[in-house]
Amino acid sequence: MKKEVWDTKNPNKKSKKLSPAKKSAAKASAKKAGRPYPNLIDNMNAAKKTQKVMHEYKAGTLHTGSKKGPVVTSRKQAIAIALSEAGKSKKKK
């Protein structure tokens, strides 16, 4: 059986696993918010998208809007595009 993301070890840090109480609290808050999983997975997907966009920026292939738009030269603009594509640029309620 495949392990859930929150049960796997973080390869970058030597951190402790979440306690059963914290896991259940995270799952409960996600369920209350109408999500089938805790924010951890959502944030991991956003991080992947941000990494992809920043790679495009560094390679010089990131465009504003569509592929016909001008190439992005500002790092701040690239970050804004990454957050927008990941769905993390929305205003918090």
PyMOL Python script that loads the backbone (N, CA, C, O; Angstrom):
from pymol import cmd

cmd.read_pdbstr("""\
ATOM      1  N   MET A   1       0.826  -1.179   0.000  1.00  0.00           N
ATOM      2  CA  MET A   1       0.000   0.000   0.000  1.00  0.00           C
ATOM      3  C   MET A   1       0.876   1.251   0.000  1.00  0.00           C
ATOM      4  O   MET A   1       1.855   1.329   0.742  1.00  0.00           O
ATOM      5  N   LYS A   2       0.525   2.220  -0.827  1.00  0.00           N
ATOM      6  CA  LYS A   2       1.306   3.446  -0.945  1.00  0.00           C
ATOM      7  C   LYS A   2       1.117   4.323   0.293  1.00  0.00           C
ATOM      8  O   LYS A   2       0.002   4.478   0.791  1.00  0.00           O
ATOM      9  N   LYS A   3       2.218   4.893   0.781  1.00  0.00           N
ATOM     10  CA  LYS A   3       2.141   5.770   1.942  1.00  0.00           C
ATOM     11  C   LYS A   3       1.561   7.117   1.528  1.00  0.00           C
ATOM     12  O   LYS A   3       1.779   7.582   0.409  1.00  0.00           O
ATOM     13  N   GLU A   4       0.822   7.736   2.441  1.00  0.00           N
ATOM     14  CA  GLU A   4       0.317   9.079   2.207  1.00  0.00           C
ATOM     15  C   GLU A   4       1.484  10.056   2.306  1.00  0.00           C
ATOM     16  O   GLU A   4       2.504   9.750   2.924  1.00  0.00           O
ATOM     17  N   VAL A   5       1.339  11.216   1.706  1.00  0.00           N
ATOM     18  CA  VAL A   5       2.423  12.194   1.681  1.00  0.00           C
ATOM     19  C   VAL A   5       2.854  12.584   3.087  1.00  0.00           C
ATOM     20  O   VAL A   5       4.048  12.728   3.353  1.00  0.00           O
ATOM     21  N   TRP A   6       1.890  12.757   3.994  1.00  0.00           N
ATOM     22  CA  TRP A   6       2.239  13.196   5.338  1.00  0.00           C
ATOM     23  C   TRP A   6       2.860  12.086   6.173  1.00  0.00           C
ATOM     24  O   TRP A   6       3.336  12.344   7.279  1.00  0.00           O
ATOM     25  N   ASP A   7       2.864  10.850   5.664  1.00  0.00           N
ATOM     26  CA  ASP A   7       3.507   9.747   6.367  1.00  0.00           C
ATOM     27  C   ASP A   7       4.933   9.500   5.878  1.00  0.00           C
ATOM     28  O   ASP A   7       5.682   8.751   6.505  1.00  0.00           O
ATOM     29  N   THR A   8       5.309  10.120   4.768  1.00  0.00           N
ATOM     30  CA  THR A   8       6.647   9.909   4.218  1.00  0.00           C
ATOM     31  C   THR A   8       7.643  10.858   4.866  1.00  0.00           C
ATOM     32  O   THR A   8       7.267  11.890   5.422  1.00  0.00           O
ATOM     33  N   LYS A   9       8.901  10.499   4.788  1.00  0.00           N
ATOM     34  CA  LYS A   9       9.966  11.275   5.375  1.00  0.00           C
ATOM     35  C   LYS A   9      10.338  12.422   4.440  1.00  0.00           C
ATOM     36  O   LYS A   9      10.350  12.257   3.220  1.00  0.00           O
ATOM     37  N   ASN A  10      10.640  13.576   5.012  1.00  0.00           N
ATOM     38  CA  ASN A  10      11.074  14.723   4.220  1.00  0.00           C
ATOM     39  C   ASN A  10      12.537  14.506   3.843  1.00  0.00           C
ATOM     40  O   ASN A  10      13.382  14.424   4.735  1.00  0.00           O
ATOM     41  N   PRO A  11      12.867  14.409   2.558  1.00  0.00           N
ATOM     42  CA  PRO A  11      14.245  14.113   2.165  1.00  0.00           C
ATOM     43  C   PRO A  11      15.196  15.278   2.409  1.00  0.00           C
ATOM     44  O   PRO A  11      16.405  15.065   2.502  1.00  0.00           O
ATOM     45  N   ASN A  12      14.687  16.500   2.515  1.00  0.00           N
ATOM     46  CA  ASN A  12      15.553  17.667   2.656  1.00  0.00           C
ATOM     47  C   ASN A  12      15.881  18.017   4.105  1.00  0.00           C
ATOM     48  O   ASN A  12      16.901  18.650   4.376  1.00  0.00           O
ATOM     49  N   LYS A  13      15.035  17.614   5.016  1.00  0.00           N
ATOM     50  CA  LYS A  13      15.221  17.995   6.411  1.00  0.00           C
ATOM     51  C   LYS A  13      15.215  16.757   7.299  1.00  0.00           C
ATOM     52  O   LYS A  13      14.734  15.690   6.916  1.00  0.00           O
ATOM     53  N   LYS A  14      15.748  16.930   8.456  1.00  0.00           N
ATOM     54  CA  LYS A  14      15.664  15.860   9.447  1.00  0.00           C
ATOM     55  C   LYS A  14      14.585  16.267  10.444  1.00  0.00           C
ATOM     56  O   LYS A  14      14.863  16.601  11.596  1.00  0.00           O
ATOM     57  N   SER A  15      13.356  16.227   9.966  1.00  0.00           N
ATOM     58  CA  SER A  15      12.239  16.640  10.813  1.00  0.00           C
ATOM     59  C   SER A  15      11.518  15.426  11.370  1.00  0.00           C
ATOM     60  O   SER A  15      11.670  14.307  10.880  1.00  0.00           O
ATOM     61  N   LYS A  16      10.734  15.674  12.399  1.00  0.00           N
ATOM     62  CA  LYS A  16       9.982  14.602  13.026  1.00  0.00           C
ATOM     63  C   LYS A  16       8.672  14.393  12.274  1.00  0.00           C
ATOM     64  O   LYS A  16       8.151  15.316  11.649  1.00  0.00           O
ATOM     65  N   LYS A  17       8.149  13.179  12.339  1.00  0.00           N
ATOM     66  CA  LYS A  17       6.862  12.886  11.724  1.00  0.00           C
ATOM     67  C   LYS A  17       5.761  13.573  12.510  1.00  0.00           C
ATOM     68  O   LYS A  17       5.910  13.851  13.700  1.00  0.00           O
ATOM     69  N   LEU A  18       4.650  13.847  11.828  1.00  0.00           N
ATOM     70  CA  LEU A  18       3.505  14.435  12.507  1.00  0.00           C
ATOM     71  C   LEU A  18       2.930  13.429  13.496  1.00  0.00           C
ATOM     72  O   LEU A  18       2.865  12.230  13.224  1.00  0.00           O
ATOM     73  N   SER A  19       2.523  13.936  14.629  1.00  0.00           N
ATOM     74  CA  SER A  19       1.905  13.060  15.619  1.00  0.00           C
ATOM     75  C   SER A  19       0.507  12.688  15.126  1.00  0.00           C
ATOM     76  O   SER A  19      -0.070  13.409  14.312  1.00  0.00           O
ATOM     77  N   PRO A  20      -0.041  11.580  15.604  1.00  0.00           N
ATOM     78  CA  PRO A  20      -1.396  11.189  15.186  1.00  0.00           C
ATOM     79  C   PRO A  20      -2.435  12.275  15.457  1.00  0.00           C
ATOM     80  O   PRO A  20      -3.385  12.437  14.692  1.00  0.00           O
ATOM     81  N   ALA A  21      -2.250  13.013  16.541  1.00  0.00           N
ATOM     82  CA  ALA A  21      -3.189  14.089  16.868  1.00  0.00           C
ATOM     83  C   ALA A  21      -3.123  15.210  15.829  1.00  0.00           C
ATOM     84  O   ALA A  21      -4.152  15.743  15.414  1.00  0.00           O
ATOM     85  N   LYS A  22      -1.892  15.564  15.409  1.00  0.00           N
ATOM     86  CA  LYS A  22      -1.731  16.628  14.410  1.00  0.00           C
ATOM     87  C   LYS A  22      -2.260  16.186  13.047  1.00  0.00           C
ATOM     88  O   LYS A  22      -2.849  16.978  12.312  1.00  0.00           O
ATOM     89  N   LYS A  23      -2.038  14.890  12.714  1.00  0.00           N
ATOM     90  CA  LYS A  23      -2.559  14.359  11.450  1.00  0.00           C
ATOM     91  C   LYS A  23      -4.075  14.446  11.411  1.00  0.00           C
ATOM     92  O   LYS A  23      -4.658  14.897  10.425  1.00  0.00           O
ATOM     93  N   SER A  24      -4.702  14.012  12.487  1.00  0.00           N
ATOM     94  CA  SER A  24      -6.160  14.026  12.519  1.00  0.00           C
ATOM     95  C   SER A  24      -6.685  15.454  12.520  1.00  0.00           C
ATOM     96  O   SER A  24      -7.737  15.725  11.941  1.00  0.00           O
ATOM     97  N   ALA A  25      -5.965  16.374  13.164  1.00  0.00           N
ATOM     98  CA  ALA A  25      -6.377  17.783  13.160  1.00  0.00           C
ATOM     99  C   ALA A  25      -6.281  18.364  11.750  1.00  0.00           C
ATOM    100  O   ALA A  25      -7.165  19.108  11.324  1.00  0.00           O
ATOM    101  N   ALA A  26      -5.220  18.030  11.030  1.00  0.00           N
ATOM    102  CA  ALA A  26      -5.049  18.523   9.659  1.00  0.00           C
ATOM    103  C   ALA A  26      -6.125  17.961   8.742  1.00  0.00           C
ATOM    104  O   ALA A  26      -6.681  18.680   7.912  1.00  0.00           O
ATOM    105  N   LYS A  27      -6.419  16.665   8.896  1.00  0.00           N
ATOM    106  CA  LYS A  27      -7.462  16.046   8.077  1.00  0.00           C
ATOM    107  C   LYS A  27      -8.827  16.636   8.397  1.00  0.00           C
ATOM    108  O   LYS A  27      -9.642  16.847   7.498  1.00  0.00           O
ATOM    109  N   ALA A  28      -9.082  16.907   9.688  1.00  0.00           N
ATOM    110  CA  ALA A  28     -10.374  17.476  10.097  1.00  0.00           C
ATOM    111  C   ALA A  28     -10.553  18.883   9.556  1.00  0.00           C
ATOM    112  O   ALA A  28     -11.640  19.238   9.100  1.00  0.00           O
ATOM    113  N   SER A  29      -9.493  19.696   9.601  1.00  0.00           N
ATOM    114  CA  SER A  29      -9.609  21.064   9.092  1.00  0.00           C
ATOM    115  C   SER A  29      -9.781  21.065   7.579  1.00  0.00           C
ATOM    116  O   SER A  29     -10.483  21.918   7.037  1.00  0.00           O
ATOM    117  N   ALA A  30      -9.146  20.115   6.890  1.00  0.00           N
ATOM    118  CA  ALA A  30      -9.314  20.009   5.441  1.00  0.00           C
ATOM    119  C   ALA A  30     -10.739  19.606   5.099  1.00  0.00           C
ATOM    120  O   ALA A  30     -11.339  20.140   4.167  1.00  0.00           O
ATOM    121  N   LYS A  31     -11.277  18.657   5.862  1.00  0.00           N
ATOM    122  CA  LYS A  31     -12.642  18.206   5.627  1.00  0.00           C
ATOM    123  C   LYS A  31     -13.632  19.343   5.881  1.00  0.00           C
ATOM    124  O   LYS A  31     -14.600  19.514   5.140  1.00  0.00           O
ATOM    125  N   LYS A  32     -13.378  20.112   6.930  1.00  0.00           N
ATOM    126  CA  LYS A  32     -14.237  21.241   7.262  1.00  0.00           C
ATOM    127  C   LYS A  32     -14.220  22.291   6.147  1.00  0.00           C
ATOM    128  O   LYS A  32     -15.236  22.928   5.868  1.00  0.00           O
ATOM    129  N   ALA A  33     -13.056  22.464   5.513  1.00  0.00           N
ATOM    130  CA  ALA A  33     -12.910  23.444   4.439  1.00  0.00           C
ATOM    131  C   ALA A  33     -13.389  22.898   3.088  1.00  0.00           C
ATOM    132  O   ALA A  33     -13.380  23.615   2.088  1.00  0.00           O
ATOM    133  N   GLY A  34     -13.806  21.627   3.063  1.00  0.00           N
ATOM    134  CA  GLY A  34     -14.314  21.040   1.829  1.00  0.00           C
ATOM    135  C   GLY A  34     -13.246  20.453   0.934  1.00  0.00           C
ATOM    136  O   GLY A  34     -13.499  20.198  -0.244  1.00  0.00           O
ATOM    137  N   ARG A  35     -12.046  20.231   1.473  1.00  0.00           N
ATOM    138  CA  ARG A  35     -10.967  19.627   0.689  1.00  0.00           C
ATOM    139  C   ARG A  35     -10.835  18.164   1.065  1.00  0.00           C
ATOM    140  O   ARG A  35     -11.012  17.814   2.232  1.00  0.00           O
ATOM    141  N   PRO A  36     -10.531  17.301   0.108  1.00  0.00           N
ATOM    142  CA  PRO A  36     -10.388  15.881   0.434  1.00  0.00           C
ATOM    143  C   PRO A  36      -9.049  15.545   1.095  1.00  0.00           C
ATOM    144  O   PRO A  36      -8.836  14.403   1.503  1.00  0.00           O
ATOM    145  N   TYR A  37      -8.149  16.517   1.207  1.00  0.00           N
ATOM    146  CA  TYR A  37      -6.832  16.264   1.768  1.00  0.00           C
ATOM    147  C   TYR A  37      -6.322  17.542   2.445  1.00  0.00           C
ATOM    148  O   TYR A  37      -6.821  18.627   2.149  1.00  0.00           O
ATOM    149  N   PRO A  38      -5.346  17.437   3.339  1.00  0.00           N
ATOM    150  CA  PRO A  38      -4.777  18.622   3.990  1.00  0.00           C
ATOM    151  C   PRO A  38      -4.022  19.520   3.007  1.00  0.00           C
ATOM    152  O   PRO A  38      -3.688  19.098   1.900  1.00  0.00           O
ATOM    153  N   ASN A  39      -3.761  20.743   3.417  1.00  0.00           N
ATOM    154  CA  ASN A  39      -3.082  21.725   2.582  1.00  0.00           C
ATOM    155  C   ASN A  39      -1.700  21.282   2.137  1.00  0.00           C
ATOM    156  O   ASN A  39      -1.171  21.801   1.154  1.00  0.00           O
ATOM    157  N   LEU A  40      -1.120  20.349   2.832  1.00  0.00           N
ATOM    158  CA  LEU A  40       0.234  19.900   2.525  1.00  0.00           C
ATOM    159  C   LEU A  40       0.361  19.487   1.067  1.00  0.00           C
ATOM    160  O   LEU A  40       1.315  19.878   0.395  1.00  0.00           O
ATOM    161  N   ILE A  41      -0.584  18.707   0.574  1.00  0.00           N
ATOM    162  CA  ILE A  41      -0.521  18.227  -0.808  1.00  0.00           C
ATOM    163  C   ILE A  41      -0.729  19.385  -1.774  1.00  0.00           C
ATOM    164  O   ILE A  41      -0.054  19.475  -2.799  1.00  0.00           O
ATOM    165  N   ASP A  42      -1.658  20.265  -1.445  1.00  0.00           N
ATOM    166  CA  ASP A  42      -1.920  21.433  -2.284  1.00  0.00           C
ATOM    167  C   ASP A  42      -0.666  22.293  -2.392  1.00  0.00           C
ATOM    168  O   ASP A  42      -0.331  22.773  -3.475  1.00  0.00           O
ATOM    169  N   ASN A  43       0.021  22.486  -1.282  1.00  0.00           N
ATOM    170  CA  ASN A  43       1.241  23.287  -1.286  1.00  0.00           C
ATOM    171  C   ASN A  43       2.361  22.595  -2.053  1.00  0.00           C
ATOM    172  O   ASN A  43       3.176  23.263  -2.690  1.00  0.00           O
ATOM    173  N   MET A  44       2.414  21.267  -2.003  1.00  0.00           N
ATOM    174  CA  MET A  44       3.430  20.538  -2.764  1.00  0.00           C
ATOM    175  C   MET A  44       3.199  20.696  -4.261  1.00  0.00           C
ATOM    176  O   MET A  44       4.149  20.860  -5.026  1.00  0.00           O
ATOM    177  N   ASN A  45       1.925  20.644  -4.681  1.00  0.00           N
ATOM    178  CA  ASN A  45       1.620  20.832  -6.097  1.00  0.00           C
ATOM    179  C   ASN A  45       1.954  22.251  -6.540  1.00  0.00           C
ATOM    180  O   ASN A  45       2.439  22.452  -7.654  1.00  0.00           O
ATOM    181  N   ALA A  46       1.706  23.223  -5.695  1.00  0.00           N
ATOM    182  CA  ALA A  46       2.037  24.607  -6.006  1.00  0.00           C
ATOM    183  C   ALA A  46       3.552  24.778  -6.122  1.00  0.00           C
ATOM    184  O   ALA A  46       4.033  25.514  -6.984  1.00  0.00           O
ATOM    185  N   ALA A  47       4.294  24.102  -5.261  1.00  0.00           N
ATOM    186  CA  ALA A  47       5.752  24.184  -5.304  1.00  0.00           C
ATOM    187  C   ALA A  47       6.291  23.597  -6.608  1.00  0.00           C
ATOM    188  O   ALA A  47       7.232  24.134  -7.192  1.00  0.00           O
ATOM    189  N   LYS A  48       5.690  22.489  -7.065  1.00  0.00           N
ATOM    190  CA  LYS A  48       6.114  21.889  -8.336  1.00  0.00           C
ATOM    191  C   LYS A  48       5.871  22.853  -9.489  1.00  0.00           C
ATOM    192  O   LYS A  48       6.725  23.016 -10.361  1.00  0.00           O
ATOM    193  N   LYS A  49       4.698  23.494  -9.490  1.00  0.00           N
ATOM    194  CA  LYS A  49       4.345  24.425 -10.562  1.00  0.00           C
ATOM    195  C   LYS A  49       5.296  25.621 -10.541  1.00  0.00           C
ATOM    196  O   LYS A  49       5.756  26.072 -11.590  1.00  0.00           O
ATOM    197  N   THR A  50       5.590  26.135  -9.336  1.00  0.00           N
ATOM    198  CA  THR A  50       6.501  27.269  -9.200  1.00  0.00           C
ATOM    199  C   THR A  50       7.888  26.898  -9.713  1.00  0.00           C
ATOM    200  O   THR A  50       8.538  27.692 -10.392  1.00  0.00           O
ATOM    201  N   GLN A  51       8.335  25.697  -9.388  1.00  0.00           N
ATOM    202  CA  GLN A  51       9.646  25.229  -9.835  1.00  0.00           C
ATOM    203  C   GLN A  51       9.697  25.168 -11.360  1.00  0.00           C
ATOM    204  O   GLN A  51      10.698  25.553 -11.965  1.00  0.00           O
ATOM    205  N   LYS A  52       8.623  24.687 -11.980  1.00  0.00           N
ATOM    206  CA  LYS A  52       8.563  24.566 -13.432  1.00  0.00           C
ATOM    207  C   LYS A  52       8.623  25.943 -14.099  1.00  0.00           C
ATOM    208  O   LYS A  52       9.348  26.145 -15.073  1.00  0.00           O
ATOM    209  N   VAL A  53       7.844  26.889 -13.553  1.00  0.00           N
ATOM    210  CA  VAL A  53       7.802  28.234 -14.130  1.00  0.00           C
ATOM    211  C   VAL A  53       9.147  28.938 -13.972  1.00  0.00           C
ATOM    212  O   VAL A  53       9.610  29.604 -14.898  1.00  0.00           O
ATOM    213  N   MET A  54       9.774  28.795 -12.808  1.00  0.00           N
ATOM    214  CA  MET A  54      11.079  29.438 -12.595  1.00  0.00           C
ATOM    215  C   MET A  54      12.150  28.829 -13.496  1.00  0.00           C
ATOM    216  O   MET A  54      13.079  29.522 -13.912  1.00  0.00           O
ATOM    217  N   HIS A  55      12.023  27.546 -13.796  1.00  0.00           N
ATOM    218  CA  HIS A  55      12.953  26.912 -14.734  1.00  0.00           C
ATOM    219  C   HIS A  55      12.783  27.531 -16.121  1.00  0.00           C
ATOM    220  O   HIS A  55      13.768  27.809 -16.805  1.00  0.00           O
ATOM    221  N   GLU A  56      11.523  27.748 -16.536  1.00  0.00           N
ATOM    222  CA  GLU A  56      11.262  28.399 -17.825  1.00  0.00           C
ATOM    223  C   GLU A  56      11.847  29.805 -17.839  1.00  0.00           C
ATOM    224  O   GLU A  56      12.431  30.236 -18.833  1.00  0.00           O
ATOM    225  N   TYR A  57      11.686  30.518 -16.724  1.00  0.00           N
ATOM    226  CA  TYR A  57      12.201  31.887 -16.629  1.00  0.00           C
ATOM    227  C   TYR A  57      13.726  31.898 -16.794  1.00  0.00           C
ATOM    228  O   TYR A  57      14.273  32.703 -17.547  1.00  0.00           O
ATOM    229  N   LYS A  58      14.402  30.990 -16.078  1.00  0.00           N
ATOM    230  CA  LYS A  58      15.863  30.939 -16.141  1.00  0.00           C
ATOM    231  C   LYS A  58      16.357  30.529 -17.523  1.00  0.00           C
ATOM    232  O   LYS A  58      17.428  30.948 -17.962  1.00  0.00           O
ATOM    233  N   ALA A  59      15.553  29.696 -18.212  1.00  0.00           N
ATOM    234  CA  ALA A  59      15.932  29.264 -19.558  1.00  0.00           C
ATOM    235  C   ALA A  59      15.597  30.336 -20.603  1.00  0.00           C
ATOM    236  O   ALA A  59      16.045  30.256 -21.747  1.00  0.00           O
ATOM    237  N   GLY A  60      14.801  31.345 -20.198  1.00  0.00           N
ATOM    238  CA  GLY A  60      14.438  32.418 -21.122  1.00  0.00           C
ATOM    239  C   GLY A  60      13.274  32.069 -22.024  1.00  0.00           C
ATOM    240  O   GLY A  60      13.116  32.661 -23.092  1.00  0.00           O
ATOM    241  N   THR A  61      12.445  31.101 -21.600  1.00  0.00           N
ATOM    242  CA  THR A  61      11.313  30.690 -22.436  1.00  0.00           C
ATOM    243  C   THR A  61       9.967  31.032 -21.815  1.00  0.00           C
ATOM    244  O   THR A  61       8.927  30.636 -22.342  1.00  0.00           O
ATOM    245  N   LEU A  62       9.970  31.768 -20.691  1.00  0.00           N
ATOM    246  CA  LEU A  62       8.720  32.146 -20.028  1.00  0.00           C
ATOM    247  C   LEU A  62       8.177  33.423 -20.666  1.00  0.00           C
ATOM    248  O   LEU A  62       8.858  34.447 -20.712  1.00  0.00           O
ATOM    249  N   HIS A  63       6.959  33.345 -21.149  1.00  0.00           N
ATOM    250  CA  HIS A  63       6.320  34.485 -21.805  1.00  0.00           C
ATOM    251  C   HIS A  63       5.180  35.013 -20.948  1.00  0.00           C
ATOM    252  O   HIS A  63       4.598  34.281 -20.148  1.00  0.00           O
ATOM    253  N   THR A  64       4.869  36.297 -21.123  1.00  0.00           N
ATOM    254  CA  THR A  64       3.718  36.873 -20.439  1.00  0.00           C
ATOM    255  C   THR A  64       2.476  36.523 -21.236  1.00  0.00           C
ATOM    256  O   THR A  64       2.473  36.637 -22.462  1.00  0.00           O
ATOM    257  N   GLY A  65       1.445  36.107 -20.569  1.00  0.00           N
ATOM    258  CA  GLY A  65       0.190  35.773 -21.252  1.00  0.00           C
ATOM    259  C   GLY A  65       0.297  34.487 -22.023  1.00  0.00           C
ATOM    260  O   GLY A  65       0.110  33.406 -21.465  1.00  0.00           O
ATOM    261  N   SER A  66       0.596  34.590 -23.307  1.00  0.00           N
ATOM    262  CA  SER A  66       0.687  33.407 -24.162  1.00  0.00           C
ATOM    263  C   SER A  66       2.092  33.315 -24.748  1.00  0.00           C
ATOM    264  O   SER A  66       2.968  34.116 -24.421  1.00  0.00           O
ATOM    265  N   LYS A  67       2.292  32.341 -25.604  1.00  0.00           N
ATOM    266  CA  LYS A  67       3.617  32.166 -26.231  1.00  0.00           C
ATOM    267  C   LYS A  67       3.959  33.315 -27.174  1.00  0.00           C
ATOM    268  O   LYS A  67       5.119  33.495 -27.545  1.00  0.00           O
ATOM    269  N   LYS A  68       2.948  34.089 -27.561  1.00  0.00           N
ATOM    270  CA  LYS A  68       3.197  35.226 -28.465  1.00  0.00           C
ATOM    271  C   LYS A  68       3.608  36.478 -27.698  1.00  0.00           C
ATOM    272  O   LYS A  68       4.114  37.433 -28.287  1.00  0.00           O
ATOM    273  N   GLY A  69       3.390  36.472 -26.375  1.00  0.00           N
ATOM    274  CA  GLY A  69       3.729  37.634 -25.557  1.00  0.00           C
ATOM    275  C   GLY A  69       5.228  37.775 -25.399  1.00  0.00           C
ATOM    276  O   GLY A  69       5.986  36.865 -25.735  1.00  0.00           O
ATOM    277  N   PRO A  70       5.656  38.924 -24.885  1.00  0.00           N
ATOM    278  CA  PRO A  70       7.097  39.131 -24.699  1.00  0.00           C
ATOM    279  C   PRO A  70       7.666  38.212 -23.615  1.00  0.00           C
ATOM    280  O   PRO A  70       6.946  37.744 -22.734  1.00  0.00           O
ATOM    281  N   VAL A  71       8.963  37.969 -23.702  1.00  0.00           N
ATOM    282  CA  VAL A  71       9.637  37.115 -22.735  1.00  0.00           C
ATOM    283  C   VAL A  71       9.756  37.868 -21.418  1.00  0.00           C
ATOM    284  O   VAL A  71      10.050  39.063 -21.401  1.00  0.00           O
ATOM    285  N   VAL A  72       9.527  37.165 -20.318  1.00  0.00           N
ATOM    286  CA  VAL A  72       9.620  37.768 -18.988  1.00  0.00           C
ATOM    287  C   VAL A  72      11.087  37.976 -18.644  1.00  0.00           C
ATOM    288  O   VAL A  72      11.896  37.055 -18.760  1.00  0.00           O
ATOM    289  N   THR A  73      11.434  39.214 -18.212  1.00  0.00           N
ATOM    290  CA  THR A  73      12.817  39.509 -17.834  1.00  0.00           C
ATOM    291  C   THR A  73      12.942  39.792 -16.344  1.00  0.00           C
ATOM    292  O   THR A  73      14.050  39.780 -15.807  1.00  0.00           O
ATOM    293  N   SER A  74      11.824  40.045 -15.665  1.00  0.00           N
ATOM    294  CA  SER A  74      11.839  40.366 -14.243  1.00  0.00           C
ATOM    295  C   SER A  74      11.571  39.110 -13.415  1.00  0.00           C
ATOM    296  O   SER A  74      10.638  38.355 -13.690  1.00  0.00           O
ATOM    297  N   ARG A  75      12.408  38.902 -12.395  1.00  0.00           N
ATOM    298  CA  ARG A  75      12.229  37.751 -11.505  1.00  0.00           C
ATOM    299  C   ARG A  75      10.921  37.874 -10.729  1.00  0.00           C
ATOM    300  O   ARG A  75      10.227  36.882 -10.508  1.00  0.00           O
ATOM    301  N   LYS A  76      10.589  39.101 -10.317  1.00  0.00           N
ATOM    302  CA  LYS A  76       9.346  39.317  -9.577  1.00  0.00           C
ATOM    303  C   LYS A  76       8.131  38.969 -10.427  1.00  0.00           C
ATOM    304  O   LYS A  76       7.160  38.398  -9.931  1.00  0.00           O
ATOM    305  N   GLN A  77       8.191  39.313 -11.699  1.00  0.00           N
ATOM    306  CA  GLN A  77       7.080  38.985 -12.585  1.00  0.00           C
ATOM    307  C   GLN A  77       6.976  37.479 -12.781  1.00  0.00           C
ATOM    308  O   GLN A  77       5.872  36.940 -12.855  1.00  0.00           O
ATOM    309  N   ALA A  78       8.111  36.797 -12.865  1.00  0.00           N
ATOM    310  CA  ALA A  78       8.100  35.334 -13.008  1.00  0.00           C
ATOM    311  C   ALA A  78       7.469  34.684 -11.781  1.00  0.00           C
ATOM    312  O   ALA A  78       6.708  33.725 -11.909  1.00  0.00           O
ATOM    313  N   ILE A  79       7.779  35.198 -10.601  1.00  0.00           N
ATOM    314  CA  ILE A  79       7.193  34.655  -9.370  1.00  0.00           C
ATOM    315  C   ILE A  79       5.694  34.897  -9.355  1.00  0.00           C
ATOM    316  O   ILE A  79       4.927  34.027  -8.944  1.00  0.00           O
ATOM    317  N   ALA A  80       5.269  36.080  -9.803  1.00  0.00           N
ATOM    318  CA  ALA A  80       3.845  36.394  -9.855  1.00  0.00           C
ATOM    319  C   ALA A  80       3.108  35.448 -10.805  1.00  0.00           C
ATOM    320  O   ALA A  80       2.003  34.997 -10.505  1.00  0.00           O
ATOM    321  N   ILE A  81       3.718  35.156 -11.935  1.00  0.00           N
ATOM    322  CA  ILE A  81       3.118  34.220 -12.896  1.00  0.00           C
ATOM    323  C   ILE A  81       3.037  32.827 -12.287  1.00  0.00           C
ATOM    324  O   ILE A  81       2.029  32.138 -12.439  1.00  0.00           O
ATOM    325  N   ALA A  82       4.096  32.412 -11.598  1.00  0.00           N
ATOM    326  CA  ALA A  82       4.122  31.077 -10.969  1.00  0.00           C
ATOM    327  C   ALA A  82       3.018  30.937  -9.932  1.00  0.00           C
ATOM    328  O   ALA A  82       2.311  29.929  -9.909  1.00  0.00           O
ATOM    329  N   LEU A  83       2.865  31.935  -9.078  1.00  0.00           N
ATOM    330  CA  LEU A  83       1.825  31.879  -8.047  1.00  0.00           C
ATOM    331  C   LEU A  83       0.436  31.902  -8.669  1.00  0.00           C
ATOM    332  O   LEU A  83      -0.483  31.243  -8.184  1.00  0.00           O
ATOM    333  N   SER A  84       0.293  32.660  -9.736  1.00  0.00           N
ATOM    334  CA  SER A  84      -0.996  32.737 -10.419  1.00  0.00           C
ATOM    335  C   SER A  84      -1.367  31.383 -11.021  1.00  0.00           C
ATOM    336  O   SER A  84      -2.501  30.925 -10.882  1.00  0.00           O
ATOM    337  N   GLU A  85      -0.418  30.754 -11.683  1.00  0.00           N
ATOM    338  CA  GLU A  85      -0.669  29.453 -12.312  1.00  0.00           C
ATOM    339  C   GLU A  85      -0.917  28.370 -11.268  1.00  0.00           C
ATOM    340  O   GLU A  85      -1.666  27.425 -11.516  1.00  0.00           O
ATOM    341  N   ALA A  86      -0.290  28.507 -10.102  1.00  0.00           N
ATOM    342  CA  ALA A  86      -0.470  27.511  -9.042  1.00  0.00           C
ATOM    343  C   ALA A  86      -1.750  27.752  -8.258  1.00  0.00           C
ATOM    344  O   ALA A  86      -2.137  26.925  -7.432  1.00  0.00           O
ATOM    345  N   GLY A  87      -2.412  28.880  -8.511  1.00  0.00           N
ATOM    346  CA  GLY A  87      -3.650  29.185  -7.816  1.00  0.00           C
ATOM    347  C   GLY A  87      -3.437  29.685  -6.412  1.00  0.00           C
ATOM    348  O   GLY A  87      -4.332  29.586  -5.573  1.00  0.00           O
ATOM    349  N   LYS A  88      -2.255  30.224  -6.143  1.00  0.00           N
ATOM    350  CA  LYS A  88      -1.942  30.706  -4.801  1.00  0.00           C
ATOM    351  C   LYS A  88      -1.946  32.235  -4.717  1.00  0.00           C
ATOM    352  O   LYS A  88      -1.620  32.791  -3.668  1.00  0.00           O
ATOM    353  N   SER A  89      -2.306  32.916  -5.794  1.00  0.00           N
ATOM    354  CA  SER A  89      -2.275  34.370  -5.782  1.00  0.00           C
ATOM    355  C   SER A  89      -3.599  34.979  -5.385  1.00  0.00           C
ATOM    356  O   SER A  89      -3.749  36.201  -5.369  1.00  0.00           O
ATOM    357  N   LYS A  90      -4.577  34.118  -5.059  1.00  0.00           N
ATOM    358  CA  LYS A  90      -5.891  34.621  -4.696  1.00  0.00           C
ATOM    359  C   LYS A  90      -5.869  35.258  -3.317  1.00  0.00           C
ATOM    360  O   LYS A  90      -5.148  34.816  -2.423  1.00  0.00           O
ATOM    361  N   LYS A  91      -6.667  36.298  -3.162  1.00  0.00           N
ATOM    362  CA  LYS A  91      -6.726  37.005  -1.902  1.00  0.00           C
ATOM    363  C   LYS A  91      -7.372  36.124  -0.840  1.00  0.00           C
ATOM    364  O   LYS A  91      -8.389  35.477  -1.090  1.00  0.00           O
ATOM    365  N   LYS A  92      -6.767  36.106   0.355  1.00  0.00           N
ATOM    366  CA  LYS A  92      -7.327  35.314   1.460  1.00  0.00           C
ATOM    367  C   LYS A  92      -8.572  36.005   1.991  1.00  0.00           C
ATOM    368  O   LYS A  92      -8.643  37.233   2.044  1.00  0.00           O
ATOM    369  N   LYS A  93      -9.552  35.201   2.383  1.00  0.00           N
ATOM    370  CA  LYS A  93     -10.789  35.770   2.919  1.00  0.00           C
ATOM    371  C   LYS A  93     -10.646  36.069   4.394  1.00  0.00           C
ATOM    372  O   LYS A  93     -11.589  36.555   5.019  1.00  0.00           O
TER     373      LYS A  93
END
""", "prot")
cmd.dss("prot")
cmd.show_as("cartoon", "prot")
cmd.util.cbc("prot")
cmd.orient("prot")
